[in-house]
Amino acid sequence: MVTETKDKIRQYVLGLGVDDVGFANIKDYSSPRSPEIASLFPSARSMVVMAFKEASNCESPSSSIAMNGRLDLMEFTRSCNYKLTRYIEREFHIPAMSVPVSYPLDMNAKHMGLVGEVSLRHAALAAGLGNFGRHNLIMHPRLGTRVIFTAVLSELDLSSDPPVTEDPCIYCDICVESCPVGALDEEGKTDALKCLSNSQPHGIGGSIRFWQKFVKASPEEQKKMFYSEEYMRNYQAQMIGFQYTCFNCYTSCPIGNDL
């Protein structure tokens, strides 16, 4: 029965255009920083984890084109999340809850938007969708590094898929050398603040820095600041969310770059 249920869900998910899907029992999921699943969904017993290939947009030197690819992908993942959640609820008559790839995030002083309610990397690991590489991203056996994940939690008591036992990372350190701010210098750790200051300069951090400069500026300088690229980009970020301007850890990795 469990195999039939998993096959049924897998077929549905792949029919949505998702690149791959795995299953993890809640008992096999472990994240060092995210809260316990029981605190989010007390009766959850398993999760369906979906893998999505990043588009070639991330290769573009234009930050606008690159970020547009990520926005497209995020919109698609949200659609798939909702469809799968409703499919499980309708088909099996149980509650299900989706976990988004990104926003909204817990922005309190303790986490500052750096810790997800569910660690999708650890969910993918538990669901047999890959292993961690030197860049601390999950490397999918077929899709490589350029892949992001979402998950749907439910009361279905499903077993975890077999783990990926081979290590897809070749430890070439290209990702480390390609990081412009040294966020990967310490093996096994990503310095998130270094990464975000470079990859997401426009958003809450950029907005705070802008207004700090604004209050110290003269009236004439303040008028000019309202027409600056910095202000315009921060204004735009308020509408579409944090804008990525660096994808080096994705694009530099030589593993799984085949289209």
C-alpha positions in Angstrom: 0.0 0.0 0.0 2.8 2.4 0.9 4.6 1.7 -2.4 1.3 2.2 -4.4 0.7 5.5 -2.6 4.3 6.7 -3.3 4.0 5.7 -6.9 0.7 7.5 -7.3 2.1 10.7 -5.8 5.3 10.4 -7.8 3.5 10.1 -11.0 1.3 13.1 -10.2 4.3 15.3 -9.2 6.3 14.4 -12.3 3.2 15.1 -14.4 3.4 18.7 -13.2 6.8 19.2 -14.8 8.8 18.8 -11.6 12.3 17.4 -12.3 12.4 14.9 -9.5 10.6 13.9 -6.3 11.5 12.0 -3.1 9.9 10.9 0.1 11.1 11.2 3.7 9.6 9.9 6.9 9.6 12.7 9.5 11.7 10.4 11.8 14.6 10.5 9.2 14.6 14.3 8.9 17.0 16.2 11.0 18.1 19.8 10.9 20.5 21.5 13.3 18.8 24.9 13.4 15.2 24.6 12.1 12.4 23.9 14.6 11.0 20.4 15.1 8.3 19.4 12.5 5.9 18.7 15.4 5.9 22.4 16.3 4.7 23.2 12.8 2.4 20.3 12.1 2.0 18.0 15.1 0.4 15.1 13.2 2.8 15.2 10.2 4.4 11.8 9.5 6.1 12.2 6.2 7.1 14.8 3.5 7.1 14.8 -0.2 10.2 16.7 -1.5 10.3 18.2 -5.0 13.4 19.1 -6.9 13.5 21.9 -9.5 16.3 22.6 -11.9 17.5 26.2 -12.0 17.1 27.8 -15.4 20.0 29.0 -17.5 19.1 32.5 -16.6 21.5 32.3 -13.7 24.4 32.2 -16.2 23.5 35.7 -17.4 25.9 38.6 -16.5 22.7 40.7 -16.3 21.4 40.6 -12.7 17.9 41.4 -14.0 17.8 38.5 -16.4 19.4 36.2 -13.7 16.9 37.2 -11.0 14.0 36.9 -13.4 14.8 33.2 -13.8 14.7 32.7 -10.1 11.4 34.6 -9.8 9.9 32.4 -12.6 11.1 29.3 -10.7 9.7 30.4 -7.4 6.4 31.1 -9.0 6.4 27.6 -10.5 7.4 26.0 -7.3 4.5 27.7 -5.4 2.1 26.5 -8.0 3.3 22.9 -7.7 3.3 23.2 -3.9 -0.4 24.2 -3.8 -1.4 21.6 -6.4 0.3 18.8 -4.6 -1.1 19.9 -1.2 -4.6 19.9 -2.6 -4.1 16.6 -4.4 -3.0 14.8 -1.2 -5.9 16.3 0.7 -8.5 15.4 -1.9 -7.1 11.9 -2.8 -6.3 10.7 0.7 -8.7 12.8 2.8 -6.0 14.0 5.2 -4.5 17.4 5.9 -1.3 18.5 4.2 0.8 21.6 4.4 3.3 23.1 1.9 6.8 24.5 2.6 7.9 27.2 0.2 11.4 27.6 -1.2 11.8 31.0 0.3 9.6 33.8 1.6 8.1 34.4 4.1 10.8 33.8 6.6 11.2 34.3 10.3 12.8 37.8 10.5 13.2 38.1 14.3 16.5 39.1 15.8 17.4 35.6 16.6 17.2 34.2 13.0 17.2 37.3 10.8 15.6 35.4 7.9 18.5 32.9 7.9 16.7 29.8 9.2 13.8 28.2 7.4 10.8 26.6 9.2 11.9 23.5 7.4 15.5 23.0 6.1 14.8 22.0 2.5 18.4 20.9 2.1 18.1 18.4 5.0 14.6 17.4 3.7 16.2 16.6 0.3 18.9 14.7 2.0 16.4 12.6 4.0 14.3 12.0 0.8 17.2 10.5 -1.1 17.6 13.4 -3.5 21.3 14.1 -3.1 24.2 14.8 -0.8 25.9 17.9 0.5 28.8 19.3 -1.6 31.8 21.4 -0.6 29.5 24.5 -1.1 27.0 23.2 1.4 24.3 22.9 -1.2 22.6 19.6 -2.0 24.0 18.0 -5.2 21.4 15.9 -7.0 22.8 12.8 -8.7 21.4 13.9 -12.1 20.7 17.6 -11.8 23.9 18.5 -9.9 24.1 21.7 -7.9 21.7 24.0 -9.8 18.6 22.7 -8.1 16.2 24.0 -5.4 13.7 22.1 -3.3 10.2 22.5 -1.8 8.3 20.1 0.4 4.7 19.1 1.3 4.1 17.7 4.8 1.2 15.3 5.4 -0.2 12.7 7.8 0.6 9.9 5.3 2.9 7.3 7.0 5.4 6.9 4.1 8.9 5.4 4.3 11.9 7.4 3.2 13.5 6.7 -0.2 16.9 5.1 -0.1 19.7 7.7 0.6 22.2 8.7 -2.0 25.3 6.8 -0.9 27.8 8.1 -3.5 29.5 11.5 -3.0 28.8 13.5 -6.2 31.2 16.3 -5.1 34.7 16.1 -6.6 36.1 18.7 -4.1 37.7 20.8 -6.8 37.2 23.9 -4.6 36.0 25.9 -7.7 33.0 27.0 -5.7 35.2 28.2 -2.8 37.5 30.2 -5.2 34.5 31.6 -7.1 32.8 33.1 -4.0 33.7 36.8 -4.2 33.4 37.3 -0.4 34.9 34.1 1.0 31.6 32.8 2.4 32.7 29.2 1.8 36.3 29.4 3.2 35.5 27.4 6.3 34.7 23.8 5.2 31.3 22.7 6.3 30.0 26.2 7.0 28.5 29.0 4.9 29.0 32.5 6.3 25.4 33.5 5.5 26.0 37.2 6.4 28.9 37.5 4.0 26.9 35.6 1.3 23.8 37.8 1.6 25.7 41.1 1.7 27.0 40.2 -1.7 24.2 38.1 -3.3 21.3 40.2 -2.0 22.5 43.8 -1.6 19.0 45.1 -2.3 16.5 44.4 0.4 16.2 45.1 4.1 20.0 45.4 4.6 20.4 47.7 1.6 17.3 49.7 2.7 18.7 50.2 6.2 22.1 51.3 4.8 20.4 53.8 2.5 18.3 55.4 5.2 21.2 55.6 7.5 23.1 57.6 4.9 19.9 59.6 4.1 19.4 61.0 7.6 23.0 62.2 7.7 22.9 63.8 4.2 22.2 67.5 3.4 18.8 68.4 1.9 20.5 68.8 -1.5 22.1 65.4 -1.2 18.9 63.8 -0.1 17.1 65.0 -3.3 19.8 63.3 -5.4 19.6 60.1 -3.4 16.0 59.7 -4.4 17.1 59.4 -8.0 20.0 57.1 -7.3 20.2 53.5 -8.6 20.6 52.4 -5.0 17.2 53.8 -4.0 15.5 52.5 -7.1 16.8 49.0 -6.6 15.8 49.0 -2.9 12.3 50.3 -3.9 12.0 47.5 -6.4 13.1 44.9 -3.9 10.2 46.0 -1.7 7.8 44.8 -4.4 9.4 41.6 -5.6 11.5 40.5 -2.6 15.2 40.2 -2.1 17.0 40.3 -5.5 19.9 37.9 -6.1 22.8 39.3 -7.9 25.3 36.4 -7.5 24.8 32.8 -8.5 28.5 31.8 -8.5 28.2 28.7 -6.2 25.6 27.4 -8.7 27.2 28.3 -12.0 30.8 27.5 -11.1 30.1 23.9 -10.1 31.1 21.6 -12.9 28.8 18.8 -11.8 25.4 18.3 -13.5 25.6 21.2 -15.9 24.1 19.2 -18.7 20.8 20.6 -19.8 
